[in-house]
Amino acid sequence: MITFVDLETCFLRKGKRRIQQQILEIGMCRGKDTFQCLVNPCGDNPIVQALTDMGQDPEKTIHFWTKLLIGKKILNTAVKRKDMQGRANAIRTVTKDMLSPSDAIQKAHAFGQGTWVAHNGKSFDFHILRAHMDRSKLTHPTFMDSLPILRRELDLVSYSQPLVYKALFKDTYKAHHALHDAQALQKIWDKVKPKHTKRTKSELKSELLDIHGIGPKSVQELHKHNIYTVAQLTKAAREG
């Protein structure tokens, strides 16, 4: 079983670590089942100061957060013409309907089943998700990055998810909105999956290496137990 996940996040200040990055939106899907929530990482604190204290870049974050909320028709487009503090004030008027980071990650954790797949997740989403789960004392699911798989399966100039989607379906979608990104990735995965399931032993080894936290030695040990695929590993974890 696979759950597709995408995050929209704050921007980090220079020198800060990925595990400090705060979430603004989570989107997940598994077939027709979906989960989506907006997140307020600032609580009731002044937004600019709260973002600064958490190691986020307030100017870039507020610019993106405003754009995200305008795109969802939660804020009026006129807000984008305000200065940074004006935008922060506008965002504050709608944060009451957003979840706290701990509530959001707990709900996402409850929704997610099987392997969680994200595009470029190994470099981005998984570090952030694991950090939030650790703060809430939640167990980690199995994570898998779609980027190296698509690089193996498709001959494209760029593997940016919107460009992969356009190459496969000759169409666009509402990118940089978490649920739309997760659903687009699921559609891409389903399109590529028939080729993805037909693999040599060497390619299957590479499939296991796509999982965050698994290296060559771990793969060798898994092979001793006749585990060659992510599906087999997920089943073994569920049964064991």
C-alpha positions in Angstrom: 0.0 0.0 0.0 1.3 3.4 -0.9 0.4 6.9 0.4 1.5 9.9 -1.7 2.5 13.0 0.3 3.6 16.6 -0.4 4.5 19.5 1.8 4.4 23.2 1.4 6.8 24.9 3.9 8.3 28.0 5.2 11.7 29.1 3.9 14.7 28.6 6.1 17.2 31.3 7.0 20.7 30.7 5.7 22.6 28.3 7.9 19.6 26.6 9.4 19.0 22.9 9.0 16.2 21.1 7.1 14.8 19.5 10.3 14.0 23.0 11.6 11.8 23.8 8.5 8.2 24.4 9.4 5.2 23.1 7.5 2.5 25.4 6.0 0.4 22.7 4.3 0.2 18.9 4.1 -1.5 17.0 1.2 -1.8 13.2 1.0 -3.7 10.7 -1.1 -4.2 7.0 -1.4 -6.4 6.1 -4.3 -9.5 8.3 -3.9 -8.9 8.9 -0.2 -7.3 12.3 0.6 -6.1 14.3 3.5 -5.2 18.0 3.4 -4.6 20.6 6.0 -3.2 24.1 6.4 -0.7 24.6 9.2 0.0 27.6 11.4 3.5 27.2 12.8 3.4 30.5 14.6 0.6 29.8 17.1 -0.8 33.0 18.6 2.6 34.8 18.4 3.3 37.7 16.1 4.1 36.1 12.7 7.2 37.9 11.7 8.9 37.5 15.1 7.8 33.9 15.5 9.2 32.9 12.1 12.5 34.6 12.9 12.7 32.9 16.3 12.1 29.5 14.6 14.9 30.0 12.1 12.6 30.7 9.1 13.1 33.5 6.6 10.2 35.8 7.4 10.2 37.8 4.1 10.4 34.8 1.8 8.0 32.7 3.9 5.3 35.5 4.2 5.6 36.1 0.4 5.0 32.4 -0.3 2.4 31.9 2.4 0.4 34.9 1.0 0.6 33.4 -2.5 -0.5 30.0 -1.2 -3.6 31.5 0.5 -4.5 33.7 -2.4 -4.3 30.6 -4.7 -6.8 28.9 -2.4 -9.0 32.0 -2.4 -8.6 32.4 1.4 -7.0 35.8 1.0 -7.9 38.5 -1.5 -5.4 39.2 -4.3 -5.0 42.8 -3.0 -3.0 41.4 -0.1 0.0 40.8 -2.3 0.4 44.5 -2.7 0.9 45.1 1.0 4.3 45.2 2.7 5.6 42.3 4.7 3.9 43.3 7.9 0.7 44.0 6.1 0.7 40.5 4.6 1.5 39.0 8.0 -1.5 40.9 9.5 -3.7 39.5 6.7 -2.5 36.0 7.3 -3.2 36.4 11.0 -6.9 37.0 10.3 -7.3 33.4 8.8 -4.9 31.3 10.9 -7.7 30.4 13.4 -8.9 27.7 11.0 -5.4 26.2 10.6 -3.9 23.3 12.6 -0.9 23.5 14.9 2.1 21.5 13.6 1.6 18.8 16.2 -2.1 18.3 15.4 -1.3 18.4 11.6 1.4 15.7 11.8 -0.7 13.5 14.1 -3.6 13.6 11.6 -1.3 13.0 8.7 0.3 10.1 10.5 -3.1 8.6 11.2 -4.1 8.9 7.5 -0.9 7.5 6.1 -0.6 3.8 5.4 2.1 1.6 4.0 5.0 3.4 2.2 4.9 7.2 2.0 6.1 8.4 -1.5 7.2 12.0 -2.1 8.9 13.5 -5.1 12.5 14.5 -4.1 11.5 13.4 -0.7 14.9 12.1 0.3 16.4 15.6 0.1 13.3 17.6 1.3 10.0 16.2 2.7 11.3 13.2 4.6 13.7 15.2 6.8 10.9 17.6 7.7 8.3 14.9 8.3 10.7 12.8 10.5 11.5 15.9 12.6 7.9 16.7 13.2 7.1 13.0 14.0 10.0 12.9 16.5 8.6 16.0 18.3 5.2 14.3 18.6 6.8 10.9 19.5 5.3 9.2 16.4 6.9 6.2 14.7 8.3 6.7 11.2 6.7 5.1 8.2 8.7 3.7 5.3 9.6 6.6 3.1 10.3 6.3 -0.7 11.5 9.0 -3.1 9.9 8.9 -6.6 12.7 11.1 -8.1 15.4 8.4 -8.7 12.7 6.0 -9.9 11.4 8.4 -12.5 15.0 9.2 -13.6 15.5 5.5 -14.3 12.2 5.0 -16.0 11.8 8.2 -18.1 14.1 9.9 -20.5 13.4 13.6 -19.9 15.3 16.9 -19.9 13.9 17.8 -16.4 12.4 15.7 -13.6 10.7 18.6 -11.9 7.3 17.1 -11.0 5.2 19.6 -13.0 7.4 19.0 -16.1 7.2 15.3 -15.7 3.4 15.5 -15.5 3.3 17.7 -18.6 5.5 15.3 -20.5 3.3 12.3 -19.6 -0.1 13.8 -19.8 0.3 16.9 -22.1 -1.4 18.9 -19.4 -0.8 21.0 -16.3 -2.1 20.9 -12.7 -2.2 23.3 -9.8 1.4 22.9 -8.7 2.8 24.0 -5.3 -0.5 23.2 -3.5 0.1 20.1 -1.5 -2.9 18.0 -2.2 -2.8 18.7 -6.0 0.9 17.8 -6.0 0.3 14.5 -4.1 -2.6 13.6 -6.5 -0.4 14.5 -9.5 2.4 12.3 -8.2 -0.1 9.4 -7.7 -1.2 9.8 -11.4 2.4 9.9 -12.5 3.2 6.8 -10.4 0.3 4.9 -11.8 1.4 5.7 -15.4 5.0 4.6 -14.8 4.2 1.6 -12.5 3.8 -1.1 -15.1 7.4 -0.7 -16.1 8.5 -0.1 -12.5 7.3 -3.6 -11.5 9.4 -5.5 -14.1 12.9 -5.4 -12.7 16.2 -7.3 -12.6 17.7 -8.2 -9.2 20.1 -5.3 -9.6 17.3 -2.9 -10.2 15.3 -4.3 -7.3 18.3 -3.6 -5.1 18.2 0.0 -6.3 14.5 0.2 -5.4 15.3 -0.6 -1.8 18.1 2.0 -1.8 15.5 4.6 -2.6 14.1 4.2 0.9 15.4 6.8 3.3 17.8 5.2 5.8 18.6 2.0 3.9 22.1 1.5 2.6 23.9 -1.3 0.7 24.6 -3.3 3.9 20.9 -3.1 4.9 20.0 -4.3 1.4 22.3 -7.3 1.6 20.7 -8.2 4.9 17.2 -7.9 3.5 18.1 -10.1 0.6 19.0 -12.8 3.1 15.4 -12.8 4.1 14.1 -12.8 0.5 13.1 -9.2 0.6 13.8 -7.5 -2.7 11.0 -4.9 -3.1 9.4 -2.1 -1.2 6.1 -4.1 -1.1 7.9 -7.1 0.4 9.6 -4.9 3.0 6.3 -3.2 3.9 4.6 -6.6 4.3 7.4 -7.9 6.5 7.3 -4.8 8.7 3.5 -5.1 9.0 3.7 -8.9 9.9 6.7 -8.6 12.1 
